[in-house]
Amino acid sequence: MNVLERSQEFASNIVELNKTAIKGHFGIQRKSVISAFEDSRDRFAALREVKNFDGVIGAQRDFYTAMQKNVSGVVREQYSFARENLDSAGQLVRAFIKPVTETGNNEFAETIVETVSDAVVETVQAVSDVASEVVTEVSKTAEAVAEKAAKKSAKNTKA
C-alpha cells in the first residue's frame, strides 16, 4: 500500500474513531442527565410523603447519595472511555507513521499533511453533526421525563 492510500485510510479511521468517541461521550452524558432527572423526581416524591423533619433529612440524604453515585460513576466511565480512545488513536498513528518514516522519503509529506488536515475538517463536521443529534435526543428525553413526572404528580395529587 502506498503512502497516499495509507494516509487516506488513516484519515478515514481517525474520523470514525472520533465519531465513535463523541457518540460514546455524549451517551455517557445522556445517561447522567437521565439519572439526575430520575433522582430529582424520586426526591420530590419522597418529600411529598414526609411527615417530620427526620423525613426531610432522610430524603435529602438519599438524593445526595444518589447524585454522588451518579457523578462518580460518570467520572469513572469517562476516564475509562477516554483511555480506550487514546490507546486506539495511538495505535492508528503508530501504524500510519512507522511505515512512512521507515521509507526515508519526504516527498509525500505534503500529501500526508493535506490528508490529515482533511481528516481534521471531517472530524469537526462529524462532531458537530453528532452533537446536534445528541442535543436533540437529550432534549426529547428531558421532555419525556418531565412529562412523566407531571403525570405522576397529577395522579398522586388526585389520590
C-alpha positions as a printed Julia matrix, in Angstrom:
159×3 Matrix{Float64}:
   0.0    0.0    0.0
   1.49   3.35  -0.95
   1.69   6.42   1.25
  -1.33   8.1   -0.3
  -3.54   5.07   0.28
  -2.23   4.7    3.83
  -2.87   8.36   4.56
  -6.42   8.13   3.22
  -7.06   5.0    5.29
  -5.59   6.72   8.34
  -7.79   9.78   7.84
 -10.87   7.61   7.46
 -10.01   5.58  10.58
  -9.38   8.7   12.66
 -12.68  10.25  11.58
 -14.55   7.07  12.52
 -12.72   6.84  15.85
 -13.61  10.45  16.63
 -17.27   9.95  15.68
 -17.43   6.92  17.94
 -15.71   8.83  20.74
 -18.12  11.75  20.53
 -21.16   9.47  20.43
 -19.81   7.5   23.38
 -19.05  10.63  25.38
 -22.48  12.07  24.81
 -24.04   8.69  25.54
 -22.4    8.77  28.96
 -23.64  12.33  29.49
 -27.14  11.34  28.39
 -27.28   8.55  30.98
 -26.08  11.01  33.61
 -28.75  13.59  32.75
 -31.5   10.96  32.79
 -30.26   9.66  36.12
 -30.24  13.2   37.57
 -33.84  13.74  36.41
 -34.9   10.44  37.95
 -33.07  11.18  41.21
 -34.77  14.59  41.42
 -38.16  13.04  40.69
 -37.62  10.44  43.42
 -36.5   13.16  45.83
 -39.63  15.25  45.29
 -41.83  12.16  45.58
 -40.15  11.34  48.9
 -40.53  14.94  50.11
 -44.29  14.85  49.41
 -44.62  11.92  51.79
 -42.54  13.48  54.58
 -44.27  13.73  57.92
 -41.46  15.15  60.05
 -38.06  16.83  59.95
 -36.2   13.49  60.04
 -38.03  12.52  56.86
 -36.78  15.67  55.13
 -33.21  14.91  56.18
 -33.54  11.31  55.03
 -34.95  12.33  51.64
 -32.16  14.85  51.15
 -29.52  12.31  52.22
 -30.87   9.74  49.77
 -30.9   12.33  46.99
 -27.33  13.47  47.58
 -26.13   9.87  47.86
 -27.74   9.05  44.51
 -26.24  12.18  42.91
 -22.78  11.36  44.28
 -23.05   7.82  42.93
 -24.13   9.18  39.53
 -21.27  11.69  39.32
 -18.58   9.28  40.47
 -19.85   6.64  38.04
 -19.78   9.12  35.16
 -16.24  10.21  36.01
 -15.02   6.6   36.12
 -16.81   5.72  32.89
 -15.49   8.79  31.06
 -11.93   8.16  32.24
 -12.06   4.57  31.04
 -13.65   5.61  27.75
 -11.05   8.34  27.18
  -8.22   5.93  27.97
  -9.52   3.41  25.43
  -9.86   6.11  22.76
  -6.38   7.42  23.45
  -4.96   3.91  23.08
  -6.87   3.37  19.82
  -5.72   6.71  18.4
  -2.13   5.93  19.39
  -2.28   2.59  17.6
  -3.64   4.25  14.46
  -0.93   6.93  14.5
   1.86   4.42  15.11
   0.58   2.14  12.35
   0.49   5.09   9.95
   3.72   6.86  10.88
   6.07   3.88  11.18
   5.94   2.76   7.51
   6.13   6.36   6.28
   9.18   7.24   8.37
  10.93   3.98   7.53
  10.97   4.83   3.82
  13.01   7.97   4.46
  11.21   9.59   1.54
   9.95  13.08   2.4
   8.29  13.81  -0.95
   4.97  12.52   0.37
   4.98  14.79   3.43
   2.78  17.39   1.75
   0.24  14.74   0.74
   0.2   13.37   4.27
  -0.29  16.81   5.82
  -3.1   17.57   3.37
  -4.83  14.27   4.08
  -4.57  14.69   7.84
  -5.86  18.27   7.5
  -8.85  16.93   5.57
  -9.39  14.39   8.35
  -9.47  17.19  10.92
 -12.08  19.11   8.9
 -14.19  15.95   8.51
 -13.87  15.25  12.22
 -15.05  18.74  13.16
 -18.07  18.32  10.89
 -18.79  14.85  12.3
 -18.55  16.17  15.86
 -20.94  18.98  15.0
 -23.43  16.52  13.49
 -23.2   14.12  16.43
 -23.5   16.94  18.97
 -26.67  18.16  17.25
 -28.14  14.66  17.33
 -27.29  14.24  21.0
 -28.7   17.63  21.99
 -31.96  16.76  20.24
 -32.07  13.35  21.92
 -31.31  14.74  25.39
 -33.99  17.43  24.93
 -36.55  14.81  23.95
 -35.55  12.64  26.9
 -35.77  15.56  29.31
 -39.21  16.46  28.0
 -40.36  12.84  28.31
 -39.08  12.58  31.89
 -40.69  15.9   32.82
 -43.99  14.84  31.23
 -43.9   11.52  33.05
 -43.17  13.27  36.34
 -46.02  15.74  35.75
 -48.46  12.91  35.02
 -47.33  11.03  38.11
 -47.62  14.18  40.22
 -51.12  14.84  38.86
 -52.09  11.25  39.6
 -50.72  11.49  43.17
 -52.49  14.82  43.71
 -55.85  13.3   42.71
 -55.32  10.37  45.06
